[in-house]
Amino acid sequence: MDLLITVIGNAAVDPHFRKRFLENPIDTLDHYGIRLTKGDFEMMEEVFTKLDPRQKAAFEEAFSLLEKRLYERKICPHPCRWSIYPPPEFRSSGAKKVA
């Protein structure tokens, strides 16, 4: 369950990940190299796949509110260093490499 919690937390603090994840959760996890347990995958699939536009918008709004709260309270520096480091194709030109 730790990785599913990490995925949900990352959706809260990383708007680029969140957009990709809400559009296509399975491909996003594959691109990030995240391998969930079968049970976690089933839960993720039940909650985050096959969303209609209204549901996607509701998740986006909820995650955005959480992101704003975390950053305004300085619980997490912006950009959050606890977020998942993106794979090469999702990195901006200014992203720092992790040693």
DSSP file (Angstrom, degrees, kcal/mol; ACC not computed):
  #  RESIDUE AA STRUCTURE BP1 BP2  ACC     N-H-->O    O-->H-N    N-H-->O    O-->H-N    TCO  KAPPA ALPHA  PHI   PSI    X-CA   Y-CA   Z-CA
    1    1 A M     >        0   0    0      0, 0.0     4,-2.3     0, 0.0     5,-0.2   0.000 360.0 360.0 360.0 -19.9    0.0    0.0    0.0
    2    2 A D  H  >  +     0   0    0      1,-0.2     4,-2.2     2,-0.2     5,-0.1   0.896 360.0  48.8 -58.4 -41.7    3.0    2.3    0.5
    3    3 A L  H  > S+     0   0    0      2,-0.2     4,-2.5     1,-0.2    -1,-0.2   0.878 109.5  51.3 -69.8 -35.5    3.4    2.9   -3.3
    4    4 A L  H  > S+     0   0    0      2,-0.2     4,-2.4     1,-0.2    -1,-0.2   0.904 110.5  49.4 -65.9 -39.4   -0.3    3.6   -3.8
    5    5 A I  H  X S+     0   0    0     -4,-2.3     4,-2.6     2,-0.2    -2,-0.2   0.898 110.5  51.3 -63.2 -39.8   -0.1    6.2   -1.0
    6    6 A T  H  X S+     0   0    0     -4,-2.2     4,-2.6    -5,-0.2    -2,-0.2   0.911 109.3  50.3 -62.2 -43.4    3.0    7.6   -2.7
    7    7 A V  H  X S+     0   0    0     -4,-2.5     4,-2.0     2,-0.2    -2,-0.2   0.932 112.7  45.6 -61.1 -47.0    1.2    7.9   -6.0
    8    8 A I  H  X S+     0   0    0     -4,-2.4     4,-1.1     1,-0.2    -2,-0.2   0.905 113.9  49.5 -65.2 -41.6   -1.8    9.7   -4.4
    9    9 A G  H  X S+     0   0    0     -4,-2.6     4,-1.4     1,-0.2     3,-0.3   0.892 109.5  51.6 -63.1 -39.4    0.6   12.0   -2.5
   10   10 A N  H  X S+     0   0    0     -4,-2.6     4,-2.1     1,-0.2     8,-0.3   0.872 104.4  56.7 -66.6 -35.8    2.5   12.8   -5.7
   11   11 A A  H  < S+     0   0    0     -4,-2.0    -1,-0.2     1,-0.2    -2,-0.2   0.812 107.3  51.5 -62.8 -28.6   -0.8   13.6   -7.4
   12   12 A A  H  < S+     0   0    0     -4,-1.1    -1,-0.2    -3,-0.3    -2,-0.2   0.843 119.9  30.5 -76.3 -33.9   -1.4   16.2   -4.7
   13   13 A V  H  < S+     0   0    0     -4,-1.4    67,-0.5     1,-0.2    -2,-0.2   0.578 113.2  59.1-106.3 -10.6    2.0   17.9   -4.9
   14   14 A D     X  -     0   0    0     -4,-2.1     4,-2.9    -5,-0.2    -1,-0.2  -0.875  56.4-171.8-124.4  99.0    3.0   17.6   -8.6
   15   15 A P  H  > S+     0   0    0      0, 0.0     4,-2.2     0, 0.0     5,-0.1   0.806  87.7  53.8 -62.0 -29.4    0.5   19.1  -11.0
   16   16 A H  H  > S+     0   0    0      2,-0.2     4,-1.9     1,-0.2     5,-0.2   0.929 112.2  43.3 -70.1 -44.5    2.3   17.7  -14.1
   17   17 A F  H  > S+     0   0    0      2,-0.2     4,-3.5     1,-0.2     5,-0.2   0.934 112.7  54.5 -61.7 -45.6    2.1   14.2  -12.6
   18   18 A R  H  X S+     0   0    0     -4,-2.9     4,-2.9    -8,-0.3     5,-0.3   0.914 107.2  49.5 -56.2 -46.9   -1.5   14.7  -11.5
   19   19 A K  H  X S+     0   0    0     -4,-2.2     4,-1.5     1,-0.2    -1,-0.2   0.938 115.9  42.6 -59.5 -47.7   -2.6   15.8  -15.1
   20   20 A R  H  X S+     0   0    0     -4,-1.9     4,-2.8     1,-0.2     8,-0.2   0.926 115.0  50.7 -63.1 -44.7   -0.9   12.7  -16.6
   21   21 A F  H  < S+     0   0    0     -4,-3.5    -2,-0.2     1,-0.2    -1,-0.2   0.906 110.8  47.0 -63.4 -43.7   -2.2   10.4  -13.9
   22   22 A L  H  < S+     0   0    0     -4,-2.9    -1,-0.2    -5,-0.2    29,-0.2   0.804 114.9  48.1 -70.7 -27.1   -5.8   11.5  -14.1
   23   23 A E  H  < S-     0   0    0     -4,-1.5    -2,-0.2    -5,-0.3    -1,-0.2   0.904 138.5  -3.5 -75.8 -43.0   -5.7   11.2  -17.9
   24   24 A N     X  -     0   0    0     -4,-2.8     4,-2.2    -5,-0.2    -1,-0.2  -0.623  64.5-179.5-154.1  85.9   -4.1    7.7  -18.0
   25   25 A P  H  > S+     0   0    0      0, 0.0     4,-2.5     0, 0.0     5,-0.2   0.889  82.3  49.2 -58.0 -44.7   -3.2    6.2  -14.6
   26   26 A I  H  > S+     0   0    0      1,-0.2     4,-2.3     2,-0.2     5,-0.1   0.940 113.6  44.4 -66.6 -47.9   -1.8    2.9  -15.8
   27   27 A D  H  > S+     0   0    0      1,-0.2     4,-2.7     2,-0.2    -1,-0.2   0.887 112.6  53.7 -63.1 -38.0    0.5    4.5  -18.5
   28   28 A T  H  X S+     0   0    0     -4,-2.2     4,-2.1    -8,-0.2    -2,-0.2   0.938 109.6  46.4 -62.8 -46.4    1.7    7.1  -16.1
   29   29 A L  H  X>S+     0   0    0     -4,-2.5     5,-2.7     1,-0.2     4,-0.6   0.904 112.5  51.5 -63.0 -39.8    2.7    4.6  -13.5
   30   30 A D  H ><5S+     0   0    0     -4,-2.3     3,-1.0    -5,-0.2    -2,-0.2   0.932 109.8  49.1 -61.2 -45.4    4.4    2.5  -16.1
   31   31 A H  H 3<5S+     0   0    0     -4,-2.7    -1,-0.2     1,-0.3    -2,-0.2   0.858 112.8  47.7 -63.2 -35.2    6.4    5.6  -17.3
   32   32 A Y  H 3<5S-     0   0    0     -4,-2.1    -1,-0.3    -5,-0.2    -2,-0.2   0.511 113.3-120.0 -83.4  -4.5    7.4    6.4  -13.8
   33   33 A G  T <<5 +     0   0    0     -3,-1.0     2,-0.6    -4,-0.6    -3,-0.2   0.782  58.4 154.1  73.1  26.7    8.4    2.8  -13.2
   34   34 A I      < -     0   0    0     -5,-2.7     2,-0.7    -6,-0.2    -1,-0.2  -0.800  24.3-169.1 -94.0 120.8    6.0    2.3  -10.3
   35   35 A R        -     0   0    0     -2,-0.6     2,-0.1    -3,-0.1   -32,-0.1  -0.921   7.6-162.6-113.3 109.4    4.9   -1.3   -9.8
   36   36 A L        -     0   0    0     -2,-0.7     2,-0.0     1,-0.1    -2,-0.0  -0.457  26.4-102.2 -84.3 158.3    2.0   -1.7   -7.5
   37   37 A T     >  -     0   0    0     -2,-0.1     4,-2.8     1,-0.1     5,-0.2  -0.327  41.1-103.6 -67.2 164.9    0.9   -4.9   -5.8
   38   38 A K  H  > S+     0   0    0      1,-0.2     4,-2.3     2,-0.2     5,-0.1   0.910 123.1  48.9 -59.8 -42.0   -2.0   -6.6   -7.4
   39   39 A G  H  > S+     0   0    0      2,-0.2     4,-2.1     1,-0.2    -1,-0.2   0.921 112.5  46.6 -64.8 -44.6   -4.3   -5.4   -4.6
   40   40 A D  H  > S+     0   0    0      2,-0.2     4,-3.0     1,-0.2     5,-0.2   0.899 111.3  52.7 -63.8 -40.3   -3.1   -1.8   -4.8
   41   41 A F  H  X S+     0   0    0     -4,-2.8     4,-3.1     1,-0.2    -2,-0.2   0.922 108.5  50.1 -61.3 -43.5   -3.4   -1.9   -8.6
   42   42 A E  H  X S+     0   0    0     -4,-2.3     4,-2.4    -5,-0.2    -1,-0.2   0.904 112.7  46.6 -62.8 -40.9   -7.0   -3.1   -8.3
   43   43 A M  H  X S+     0   0    0     -4,-2.1     4,-2.1     2,-0.2     5,-0.2   0.933 114.1  47.5 -65.0 -45.4   -7.8   -0.3   -5.8
   44   44 A M  H  X S+     0   0    0     -4,-3.0     4,-3.2     1,-0.2     5,-0.4   0.923 113.3  48.7 -60.6 -44.9   -6.1    2.3   -8.0
   45   45 A E  H  X S+     0   0    0     -4,-3.1     4,-1.5    -5,-0.2    -1,-0.2   0.906 110.5  50.8 -63.0 -42.4   -7.9    1.0  -11.1
   46   46 A E  H  < S+     0   0    0     -4,-2.4    -1,-0.2    -5,-0.2    -2,-0.2   0.880 121.1  33.1 -62.6 -39.0  -11.3    1.1   -9.3
   47   47 A V  H  < S+     0   0    0     -4,-2.1    -2,-0.2    -5,-0.1    -1,-0.2   0.880 128.6  29.0 -87.2 -40.6  -10.9    4.7   -8.1
   48   48 A F  H  < S+     0   0    0     -4,-3.2     3,-0.4    -5,-0.2     2,-0.3   0.523  99.2  79.1-110.3  -6.5   -8.9    6.4  -10.9
   49   49 A T  S  < S+     0   0    0     -4,-1.5   -25,-0.1    -5,-0.4   -26,-0.0  -0.689  90.1  23.9-101.4 160.1   -9.6    4.7  -14.2
   50   50 A K  S    S+     0   0    0     -2,-0.3     2,-0.3     1,-0.2    -1,-0.2   0.864  80.1 166.7  58.9  40.6  -12.7    5.2  -16.4
   51   51 A L        -     0   0    0     -3,-0.4    -1,-0.2   -29,-0.2    -3,-0.0  -0.654  31.0-135.2 -83.5 138.7  -13.4    8.7  -15.0
   52   52 A D     >  -     0   0    0     -2,-0.3     4,-2.5     1,-0.1     3,-0.4  -0.475  35.3 -96.5 -82.7 167.6  -15.9   10.8  -16.8
   53   53 A P  H  > S+     0   0    0      0, 0.0     4,-2.3     0, 0.0     5,-0.2   0.847 124.9  53.0 -55.4 -36.5  -14.9   14.5  -17.3
   54   54 A R  H  > S+     0   0    0      2,-0.2     4,-1.9     1,-0.2     5,-0.1   0.904 110.2  47.3 -66.0 -41.2  -16.9   15.6  -14.2
   55   55 A Q  H  > S+     0   0    0     -3,-0.4     4,-2.5     2,-0.2     5,-0.2   0.908 111.4  50.9 -67.0 -42.1  -15.1   13.1  -12.0
   56   56 A K  H  X S+     0   0    0     -4,-2.5     4,-2.8     1,-0.2    -2,-0.2   0.923 110.4  49.8 -59.5 -44.2  -11.7   14.1  -13.4
   57   57 A A  H  X S+     0   0    0     -4,-2.3     4,-2.5    -5,-0.2    -1,-0.2   0.882 109.6  51.4 -63.3 -38.4  -12.5   17.7  -12.7
   58   58 A A  H  X S+     0   0    0     -4,-1.9     4,-2.4     2,-0.2    -1,-0.2   0.916 112.1  45.9 -65.9 -43.0  -13.5   16.9   -9.1
   59   59 A F  H  X S+     0   0    0     -4,-2.5     4,-3.0     2,-0.2     5,-0.3   0.927 112.2  51.7 -64.0 -44.0  -10.3   15.0   -8.5
   60   60 A E  H  X S+     0   0    0     -4,-2.8     4,-2.5     1,-0.2    -2,-0.2   0.922 111.9  46.6 -58.4 -45.0   -8.2   17.8  -10.1
   61   61 A E  H  X S+     0   0    0     -4,-2.5     4,-2.4     2,-0.2    -1,-0.2   0.924 113.7  47.4 -64.2 -44.5  -10.0   20.4   -7.8
   62   62 A A  H  X S+     0   0    0     -4,-2.4     4,-2.0     2,-0.2    -2,-0.2   0.929 114.8  45.3 -64.4 -45.3   -9.5   18.3   -4.7
   63   63 A F  H  X S+     0   0    0     -4,-3.0     4,-2.8     1,-0.2    -1,-0.2   0.893 112.1  52.7 -65.2 -38.8   -5.8   17.6   -5.4
   64   64 A S  H  X S+     0   0    0     -4,-2.5     4,-2.7    -5,-0.3    -2,-0.2   0.904 108.2  50.4 -63.7 -41.0   -5.2   21.2   -6.3
   65   65 A L  H  X S+     0   0    0     -4,-2.4     4,-2.3     2,-0.2    -1,-0.2   0.912 112.1  47.4 -62.7 -42.0   -6.8   22.4   -3.0
   66   66 A L  H  X S+     0   0    0     -4,-2.0     4,-2.6     2,-0.2    -2,-0.2   0.922 111.6  50.7 -64.7 -43.7   -4.6   20.0   -1.1
   67   67 A E  H  X S+     0   0    0     -4,-2.8     4,-2.4     1,-0.2     5,-0.2   0.936 110.8  48.9 -58.0 -47.6   -1.5   21.1   -3.0
   68   68 A K  H  X S+     0   0    0     -4,-2.7     4,-2.9     1,-0.2     5,-0.2   0.915 111.5  49.4 -60.0 -43.9   -2.3   24.8   -2.3
   69   69 A R  H  X S+     0   0    0     -4,-2.3     4,-1.8     1,-0.2     6,-0.3   0.914 110.8  49.5 -63.5 -43.9   -2.8   24.0    1.4
   70   70 A L  H  <>S+     0   0    0     -4,-2.6     5,-2.3     1,-0.2     6,-1.2   0.910 116.6  41.7 -61.6 -42.2    0.5   22.1    1.7
   71   71 A Y  H ><5S+     0   0    0     -4,-2.4     3,-0.9     3,-0.2    -2,-0.2   0.874 112.6  51.3 -76.9 -37.3    2.4   24.9    0.0
   72   72 A E  H 3<5S+     0   0    0     -4,-2.9    -1,-0.2     1,-0.2    -2,-0.2   0.830 113.2  46.3 -70.3 -28.2    0.8   27.8    1.7
   73   73 A R  T 3<5S-     0   0    0     -4,-1.8    -1,-0.2    -5,-0.2    -2,-0.2   0.429 110.3-126.5 -88.3  -0.2    1.5   26.2    5.1
   74   74 A K  T < 5 +     0   0    0     -3,-0.9    -3,-0.2     2,-0.2    -4,-0.1   0.798  68.2 136.2  57.7  31.5    5.0   25.5    4.0
   75   75 A I  S   <S+     0   0    0     -5,-2.3    -4,-0.2     1,-0.3    -5,-0.1   0.827  78.4  23.9 -71.2 -32.8    4.6   21.8    4.9
   76   76 A C  S    S-     0   0    0     -6,-1.2    -1,-0.3     4,-0.0    -2,-0.2  -0.997  89.6-123.0-134.8 127.7    6.3   21.0    1.6
   77   77 A P        -     0   0    0      0, 0.0     5,-0.2     0, 0.0     4,-0.2  -0.345  48.5 -80.8 -66.7 152.9    8.7   23.4   -0.2
   78   78 A H  S    S+     0   0    0      1,-0.1     2,-0.1     2,-0.1   -65,-0.0  -0.878 125.4  30.4-101.4 125.9    7.7   24.2   -3.8
   79   79 A P  S    S-     0   0    0      0, 0.0     2,-0.2     0, 0.0    -1,-0.1   0.615 109.9-120.6 -72.1 150.5    8.4   22.2   -5.8
   80   80 A C    >   -     0   0    0    -67,-0.5     3,-1.3     1,-0.2    -2,-0.1  -0.384  15.3-155.6 -66.2 123.7    8.0   19.4   -3.2
   81   81 A R  T 3  S+     0   0    0      1,-0.3    -1,-0.2    -2,-0.2     4,-0.1   0.570  91.4  66.5 -76.1  -7.9   11.2   17.5   -2.8
   82   82 A W  T 3  S+     0   0    0     -5,-0.2    -1,-0.3     2,-0.1     3,-0.1   0.532  81.7 102.6 -86.6  -6.1    9.1   14.6   -1.5
   83   83 A S  S <  S-     0   0    0     -3,-1.3     2,-0.2     1,-0.1   -76,-0.1  -0.307  86.9 -88.3 -75.9 163.4    7.5   14.1   -4.9
   84   84 A I        -     0   0    0    -78,-0.2    -1,-0.1     1,-0.1   -67,-0.1  -0.504  40.4-116.4 -73.2 133.2    8.6   11.4   -7.3
   85   85 A Y        -     0   0    0     -2,-0.2    -1,-0.1     1,-0.1     6,-0.1  -0.574  39.2-120.9 -69.4 125.7   11.5   12.3   -9.7
   86   86 A P        -     0   0    0      0, 0.0    -1,-0.1     0, 0.0     5,-0.1  -0.274  22.7-103.1 -72.1 153.8   10.0   12.2  -13.2
   87   87 A P    >>  -     0   0    0      0, 0.0     3,-2.1     0, 0.0     4,-0.6  -0.290  45.5 -94.3 -66.5 162.3   11.3    9.9  -15.9
   88   88 A P  G >4 S+     0   0    0      0, 0.0     3,-1.2     0, 0.0     0, 0.0   0.830 122.6  56.4 -51.1 -41.6   13.5   11.6  -18.6
   89   89 A E  G 34 S+     0   0    0      1,-0.3   -58,-0.0   -58,-0.1     0, 0.0   0.661 110.6  45.6 -70.4 -12.6   10.7   12.3  -21.1
   90   90 A F  G <4 S+     0   0    0     -3,-2.1    -1,-0.3   -59,-0.1     2,-0.2   0.417  88.9 107.2-106.5  -0.6    8.7   14.2  -18.4
   91   91 A R    <<  -     0   0    0     -3,-1.2     2,-0.1    -4,-0.6    -6,-0.0  -0.540  67.2-127.8 -80.2 142.9   11.5   16.3  -17.1
   92   92 A S    >   -     0   0    0     -2,-0.2     3,-1.7     1,-0.1    -2,-0.1  -0.431  30.1-105.6 -79.0 164.5   11.7   20.0  -17.9
   93   93 A S  T 3  S+     0   0    0      1,-0.3    -1,-0.1    -2,-0.1    -2,-0.1   0.756 120.9  52.5 -64.3 -22.3   14.9   21.4  -19.3
   94   94 A G  T 3  S+     0   0    0      2,-0.1    -1,-0.3     0, 0.0     2,-0.1   0.413  80.0 122.6 -94.3   2.9   15.6   23.0  -16.0
   95   95 A A    <   -     0   0    0     -3,-1.7     2,-0.3     1,-0.1    -4,-0.0  -0.395  60.2-127.9 -69.0 139.9   15.2   19.8  -13.8
   96   96 A K        -     0   0    0     -2,-0.1     2,-0.2     1,-0.0    -1,-0.1  -0.642  20.0-119.5 -86.3 143.9   18.2   18.9  -11.8
   97   97 A K        -     0   0    0     -2,-0.3     2,-0.5     2,-0.0    -1,-0.0  -0.586  21.6-129.4 -80.3 144.2   19.6   15.4  -12.0
   98   98 A V              0   0    0     -2,-0.2    -1,-0.0     1,-0.1   -13,-0.0  -0.830 360.0 360.0 -95.6 129.1   19.6   13.3   -8.8
   99   99 A A              0   0    0     -2,-0.5    -1,-0.1     0, 0.0    -2,-0.0   0.494 360.0 360.0 -75.8 360.0   22.9   11.7   -8.1
